[in-house]
Structure formats: structure tokens, C-alpha cells
Amino acid sequence: MMMPHRLSHLAAGLLSVTFALLLIQQPAVVAGEWDELTKESPWVFLGDSNTYAGGYVAAIDAAVQGDASLARKPFIVNLGMPSETASGLSEPDHPFPRPCIHERVDSVLDVVKPSVVFICYGMNDGIYAPLSEERMQAYRQGMLRLAEKIRKQGAKLICLTPPLFEVAPVAKQGKLGPTAEGNYAWFAPFENYDEVLAEQAKWCLKNEIEADQVIDLRTALLEYKQRLQQTDSDFAFSGDGVHFGTEAHDWLARTILKELGAPEAVQQHQLTETSRNRTMKRMHLLRDAYIEATGKNRPGLPEGLSIPEATQKADVLLESPR
């Protein structure tokens, strides 16, 4: 992974102040609570396609499993779903009605019985159209309902703000909306769609869902992108504005670990190509098995093994030499 270049002292100071002001609005799990949090198990990650792809979830899992100081380590399951929303909305030109987390969350909570749940929704909830109060209200209500179910189950809730939509790669390919019919969709997004995610993130930081912690992924990615663009003005995390590559996933993992109070060595955990491939394979095995067991609400997903079989194979990968 390419390391970020140093900002000027002034720019770094301004960014730090901005980030600090945002964090004041939310509760935080401080460093001293890391040991206690990692005793909670399992951890479940819910979200859309970037969560389903799972690079940041796998990197967090690898870092946690590699923390030799922990006597007990949480079992981490990725239950993200591509195309999914919290709002229940779907654009007219989507090839199938978008899946909604509310169609499967009861089953997830019943089967997995998580102790900690991370949620990251928003990218699809604005259905790639201009900002509207109606769609924002659907997002807010969907998140509030989801949070209520998780809290009722007794799990800790950690809200991850929606990240960012990158317009430059989409504009470069000439794929900005609207379509000839006047619609917006994932393949023809509104040029300023990132404004929608900014509003969603701002609302998440108010913590009306009463999460145990809110982690601001959006600001962390924006700051990191600014650093990288100092040497490459065209740098983008994605090729389509939405789906992030390894660089962003690794930075998201570090951000989450830092905000959870993980030790510096855990935050800086490095994956070799071999260990990354093994970690991703392990994550995919468990993800597909648990999605199979808790219910699919989207076509085109791979068939998963039974949970016992997947767990056995995953344990072998965990014990493999690094």
C-alpha cells in the first residue's frame, strides 16, 4: 500500500481541527476499552457493495487476529450485501428491486446473535439522484429502524458514515446522468451525487440512532485523498465512483481500528500479497456461508457452504503460516 505524503503543517492543522470538531458530536470508544471491546463476539458488518467486497473487513479481521496481546479475539463475520439500502428505495432503471437490510436483519440477528454490529449504508440510499428531503427521510427512518432492532437484540452498535462518491472517474467515462428518459441510476448518476452522501454523513454524526459510536469514514477518506492528490492530481479510489480498490479499503480498516482504540501496532498491521489473498479467501468463505444461512435478498450471489464446513476451512486458513 502506498503511504500518504505529508501535508503542509497548516493544512494538516486545519484538517485535524475539522476532524476533532466532528468527533465532539459523537460518543467514542477510547483506547483503554479496546481489550473489553475485543472480548465481545461475534462482530458483524452490515452494508452495501463495498462492505460485501470486504477488503476493509478482512483487513480488520487480520489485524485483530494478529494482535498477540489479546487473550480472546472476536469472531468477525461480513454480512454486507451488494446493491442494498437501509431506505428501501430503488431507482426505476435498476435491473431488480434493490435489496433492503430490513428484509433480512431479523434473520441475521437470530442466527448470528452478534455482540457488536457495524452498519454502513448510504451509497445506494439516494438512488444516485439529486438530494431530496423525501429520500433523506426514507434513509433516516431506515437507519433508525435498523438501530432499534440491533439495540433490542442487545448488541453494541457502531455506525460507519457513508464514504464518498467520486464524480471524476464517471465523468471521464461520459457516464453521468440523467439517461435519455430523464432518470438517474447507478450507471447514470447525478453529477453532484456526493452532496447526498455528505448530508447522510452529517446526519449520522448527529447520532440520532443512539449508536455506541459513530466513525467518520467520509472525512478520513477525503483527507487521505487530498494527500495522495498532491503528487497525483487525478488520483481516485475507484474506477466507477462507487467501488473502492485496495488502497481505500486498507485506509478504512486503519481508520476504524484507530477509532476503536486499537494499539498502534494493530492499526498499522501490514498484509503481504500472500496473507491478503488468504485473509480475503477466509472472509469470502464465512461471508457466503452466513449469507446462505441468513437469507439472500438479491439475485446473482454465490452459493455458500454450510456454516460448520466454512468455519472449518476458515480455521485452516487462519492457522496457515504467514
C-alpha positions as CSV (number, residue, x, y, z in Angstrom):
1,M,0.0,0.0,0.0
2,M,1.3,3.5,-0.9
3,M,1.9,5.6,2.2
4,P,0.3,9.1,2.3
5,H,2.5,12.1,1.7
6,R,2.8,14.7,4.4
7,L,0.6,17.7,4.2
8,S,1.9,21.2,5.0
9,H,1.8,22.0,8.7
10,L,-1.0,24.5,8.2
11,A,-3.2,22.2,6.1
12,A,-2.7,19.3,8.5
13,G,-3.6,21.6,11.4
14,L,-6.8,22.7,9.7
15,L,-7.8,19.2,8.9
16,S,-7.1,18.0,12.4
17,V,-9.3,20.8,13.9
18,T,-12.2,19.9,11.5
19,F,-12.0,16.2,12.3
20,A,-11.8,16.9,16.0
21,L,-14.9,19.1,15.9
22,L,-16.8,16.4,14.1
23,L,-15.8,13.8,16.7
24,I,-17.0,16.0,19.6
25,Q,-20.6,15.3,18.4
26,Q,-20.3,11.6,19.0
27,P,-19.5,9.1,21.8
28,A,-16.3,7.3,21.4
29,V,-14.7,4.0,22.4
30,V,-11.4,5.1,24.0
31,A,-8.1,3.3,23.8
32,G,-8.5,1.8,27.2
33,E,-11.7,0.0,26.1
34,W,-10.0,-1.9,23.2
35,D,-9.4,-5.0,25.3
36,E,-13.0,-5.0,26.5
37,L,-14.5,-4.5,23.1
38,T,-12.5,-7.4,21.6
39,K,-13.9,-9.7,24.3
40,E,-17.3,-9.1,22.7
41,S,-18.0,-11.7,20.0
42,P,-19.1,-12.1,17.3
43,W,-18.7,-8.8,15.3
44,V,-21.0,-8.4,12.3
45,F,-20.5,-5.9,9.5
46,L,-23.7,-4.9,7.5
47,G,-23.5,-2.6,4.5
48,D,-23.7,-2.4,0.7
49,S,-21.3,-3.5,-2.0
50,N,-18.1,-2.0,-0.5
51,T,-18.8,-4.0,2.7
52,Y,-19.7,-7.1,0.7
53,A,-16.4,-6.8,-1.3
54,G,-15.0,-6.9,2.2
55,G,-11.4,-5.6,1.8
56,Y,-11.7,-3.4,4.9
57,V,-13.5,-6.1,6.9
58,A,-10.8,-8.7,6.1
59,A,-8.0,-6.2,6.9
60,I,-9.6,-5.5,10.3
61,D,-10.0,-9.3,10.9
62,A,-6.4,-9.9,10.0
63,A,-5.2,-7.1,12.3
64,V,-7.3,-8.3,15.2
65,Q,-6.3,-12.0,14.8
66,G,-2.7,-10.8,14.6
67,D,-2.9,-9.0,18.0
68,A,-0.9,-11.3,20.2
69,S,-1.8,-9.2,23.3
70,L,-5.4,-10.3,23.2
71,A,-6.3,-13.4,25.2
72,R,-9.6,-13.6,23.4
73,K,-10.3,-12.4,19.9
74,P,-13.7,-11.7,18.4
75,F,-15.1,-13.8,15.6
76,I,-15.8,-11.4,12.7
77,V,-18.4,-12.0,10.0
78,N,-19.0,-9.9,6.9
79,L,-22.7,-9.8,6.0
80,G,-22.7,-7.0,3.6
81,M,-24.9,-7.2,0.5
82,P,-24.3,-5.6,-2.9
83,S,-27.0,-3.1,-4.0
84,E,-28.5,-3.0,-0.6
85,T,-30.1,0.0,1.1
86,A,-31.5,0.9,4.6
87,S,-34.2,3.1,3.0
88,G,-35.9,0.5,0.9
89,L,-35.7,2.8,-2.2
90,S,-34.8,1.7,-5.7
91,E,-34.3,3.6,-8.9
92,P,-36.6,2.9,-11.9
93,D,-33.8,1.6,-14.1
94,H,-32.3,-0.8,-11.6
95,P,-32.4,-4.4,-13.1
96,F,-34.2,-5.6,-10.0
97,P,-35.7,-4.0,-6.9
98,R,-32.8,-3.1,-4.6
99,P,-32.5,-5.4,-1.6
100,C,-33.2,-3.7,1.8
101,I,-31.5,-4.7,5.0
102,H,-34.9,-4.9,6.7
103,E,-35.7,-7.9,4.6
104,R,-33.0,-10.0,6.4
105,V,-31.8,-8.2,9.6
106,D,-34.1,-10.3,11.8
107,S,-32.6,-13.5,10.5
108,V,-29.1,-12.1,10.8
109,L,-29.6,-11.2,14.4
110,D,-31.3,-14.5,15.2
111,V,-28.8,-16.8,13.5
112,V,-25.5,-15.0,14.3
113,K,-26.5,-13.4,17.6
114,P,-23.8,-10.7,17.3
115,S,-22.4,-8.8,20.3
116,V,-21.1,-5.9,18.1
117,V,-22.8,-4.7,14.8
118,F,-21.2,-2.3,12.4
119,I,-23.5,-0.6,9.9
120,C,-22.5,1.3,6.8
121,Y,-25.3,2.5,4.5
122,G,-26.0,5.5,2.3
123,M,-24.3,5.0,-1.1
124,N,-27.4,3.4,-2.7
125,D,-30.0,5.1,-0.5
126,G,-30.1,8.3,-2.5
127,I,-30.6,6.1,-5.7
128,Y,-27.9,8.3,-7.5
129,A,-30.3,11.2,-7.9
130,P,-30.2,14.8,-6.6
131,L,-30.7,15.5,-2.9
132,S,-34.3,15.3,-1.9
133,E,-35.9,15.5,1.6
134,E,-38.2,12.6,0.7
135,R,-35.2,10.3,0.0
136,M,-33.3,11.6,3.0
137,Q,-36.3,10.9,5.3
138,A,-36.5,7.4,4.0
139,Y,-32.8,7.0,4.8
140,R,-33.1,8.4,8.3
141,Q,-36.2,6.2,9.1
142,G,-34.5,3.1,7.7
143,M,-31.4,3.7,9.8
144,L,-33.4,4.5,12.9
145,R,-35.4,1.2,12.5
146,L,-32.2,-0.8,11.9
147,A,-30.6,0.7,15.0
148,E,-33.6,0.0,17.1
149,K,-33.6,-3.7,16.1
150,I,-29.9,-4.0,16.9
151,R,-30.2,-2.4,20.3
152,K,-33.2,-4.5,21.1
153,Q,-31.1,-7.6,20.4
154,G,-28.6,-6.3,23.0
155,A,-25.6,-5.7,20.7
156,K,-23.3,-2.8,20.7
157,L,-23.9,-0.6,17.6
158,I,-21.2,1.2,15.7
159,C,-22.3,3.4,12.8
160,L,-19.9,4.0,9.9
161,T,-20.7,7.1,7.9
162,P,-21.2,6.6,4.2
163,P,-18.0,7.3,2.4
164,L,-17.8,9.4,-0.8
165,F,-18.9,9.3,-4.4
166,E,-16.2,10.2,-6.8
167,V,-17.5,12.0,-9.8
168,A,-14.2,12.3,-11.8
169,P,-14.0,8.7,-13.0
170,V,-17.6,8.7,-14.0
171,A,-17.3,12.0,-15.9
172,K,-14.2,10.8,-17.6
173,Q,-16.1,7.8,-19.0
174,G,-19.0,10.0,-20.1
175,K,-21.5,8.1,-17.9
176,L,-23.1,10.9,-15.8
177,G,-26.9,11.1,-15.8
178,P,-29.6,11.6,-16.5
179,T,-30.5,9.0,-19.0
180,A,-32.3,9.8,-22.2
181,E,-35.5,9.2,-20.3
182,G,-34.5,11.7,-17.7
183,N,-33.7,9.2,-15.0
184,Y,-30.7,8.7,-12.7
185,A,-29.3,5.4,-11.8
186,W,-26.0,3.7,-10.6
187,F,-24.9,3.6,-14.3
188,A,-26.0,7.2,-14.9
189,P,-25.5,9.1,-11.6
190,F,-26.3,12.7,-10.8
191,E,-23.1,14.8,-11.2
192,N,-23.2,16.2,-7.6
193,Y,-24.4,12.9,-6.0
194,D,-21.6,13.2,-3.4
195,E,-23.7,16.1,-1.9
196,V,-26.2,13.4,-0.9
197,L,-23.6,11.3,0.9
198,A,-22.3,14.4,2.6
199,E,-25.8,15.1,4.0
200,Q,-26.2,11.5,5.1
201,A,-22.8,11.6,6.9
202,K,-23.7,14.8,8.6
203,W,-26.9,13.3,9.9
204,C,-25.0,10.1,11.0
205,L,-22.6,12.3,13.0
206,K,-25.5,13.7,15.0
207,N,-26.1,10.2,16.2
208,E,-29.8,10.3,16.3
209,I,-29.7,6.5,16.1
210,E,-28.0,6.4,19.5
211,A,-25.1,4.3,18.4
212,D,-22.4,3.4,20.9
213,Q,-20.0,5.0,18.5
214,V,-20.1,6.8,15.1
215,I,-16.9,6.6,13.0
216,D,-16.5,9.2,10.3
217,L,-15.2,7.3,7.3
218,R,-16.0,10.1,4.9
219,T,-13.7,12.7,6.4
220,A,-10.9,10.1,6.8
221,L,-11.1,9.2,3.1
222,L,-11.3,12.9,2.0
223,E,-8.2,13.8,4.0
224,Y,-6.3,10.8,2.6
225,K,-7.4,11.6,-0.9
226,Q,-6.2,15.2,-0.6
227,R,-2.7,13.9,0.4
228,L,-2.5,11.5,-2.5
229,Q,-3.6,14.1,-5.0
230,Q,-0.7,16.3,-4.0
231,T,1.5,14.0,-6.2
232,D,-1.2,12.7,-8.5
233,S,-3.9,15.2,-9.2
234,D,-6.0,12.6,-11.0
235,F,-5.9,10.0,-8.1
236,A,-9.2,8.4,-7.3
237,F,-10.1,5.5,-5.0
238,S,-12.5,3.9,-7.5
239,G,-12.8,3.4,-11.3
240,D,-16.6,3.9,-11.3
241,G,-17.1,6.5,-8.5
242,V,-18.5,3.9,-6.1
243,H,-16.5,0.7,-5.7
244,F,-13.2,1.2,-3.9
245,G,-9.9,-0.5,-4.5
246,T,-7.4,-1.9,-2.0
247,E,-5.9,1.4,-1.1
248,A,-9.2,2.8,0.2
249,H,-10.2,-0.5,2.0
250,D,-6.9,-0.6,3.8
251,W,-7.3,3.1,4.9
252,L,-10.9,2.4,6.1
253,A,-9.6,-0.5,8.2
254,R,-6.9,1.6,9.8
255,T,-9.4,4.4,10.5
256,I,-11.9,2.0,12.1
257,L,-9.2,0.3,14.2
258,K,-7.8,3.7,15.3
259,E,-11.3,5.0,16.3
260,L,-11.9,1.8,18.2
261,G,-8.8,2.4,20.3
262,A,-6.7,-0.4,18.9
263,P,-2.9,-0.2,19.7
264,E,-0.7,1.5,17.1
265,A,0.8,-1.9,16.0
266,V,-2.7,-3.2,15.3
267,Q,-3.7,-0.2,13.3
268,Q,-0.5,-0.5,11.2
269,H,-0.9,-4.2,10.6
270,Q,0.6,-5.0,7.1
271,L,-0.8,-7.6,4.7
272,T,1.6,-9.2,2.3
273,E,0.2,-10.4,-1.0
274,T,0.0,-13.9,0.3
275,S,-1.6,-13.0,3.6
276,R,-4.1,-10.7,1.8
277,N,-5.2,-13.5,-0.5
278,R,-5.6,-15.9,2.4
279,T,-7.4,-13.4,4.5
280,M,-9.8,-12.5,1.7
281,K,-10.4,-16.2,0.9
282,R,-11.3,-16.7,4.6
283,M,-13.6,-13.8,4.7
284,H,-15.4,-14.9,1.5
285,L,-15.9,-18.5,2.9
286,L,-17.5,-17.2,6.0
287,R,-19.5,-14.4,4.3
288,D,-21.0,-16.7,1.7
289,A,-21.9,-19.4,4.3
290,Y,-23.6,-16.9,6.7
291,I,-25.5,-15.2,3.9
292,E,-26.7,-18.6,2.7
293,A,-27.8,-19.4,6.3
294,T,-29.4,-16.0,7.0
295,G,-31.1,-15.5,3.6
296,K,-30.4,-13.9,0.3
297,N,-32.4,-10.9,-0.9
298,R,-30.5,-10.3,-4.1
299,P,-30.0,-12.4,-7.3
300,G,-26.6,-13.5,-8.5
301,L,-24.9,-14.3,-5.2
302,P,-22.6,-17.4,-5.0
303,E,-23.8,-20.4,-3.1
304,G,-22.3,-20.7,0.3
305,L,-21.1,-23.8,2.2
306,S,-22.8,-24.8,5.5
307,I,-21.5,-22.8,8.4
308,P,-19.7,-25.7,10.1
309,E,-17.9,-26.6,6.8
310,A,-17.0,-23.0,6.0
311,T,-15.8,-22.4,9.6
312,Q,-13.6,-25.5,9.4
313,K,-12.0,-24.3,6.2
314,A,-11.6,-20.8,7.5
315,D,-9.9,-22.0,10.6
316,V,-7.3,-23.8,8.5
317,L,-6.6,-20.6,6.6
318,L,-6.2,-18.8,9.9
319,E,-3.7,-21.3,11.1
320,S,-1.7,-21.2,7.9
321,P,1.8,-19.8,8.1
322,R,2.1,-16.1,7.3
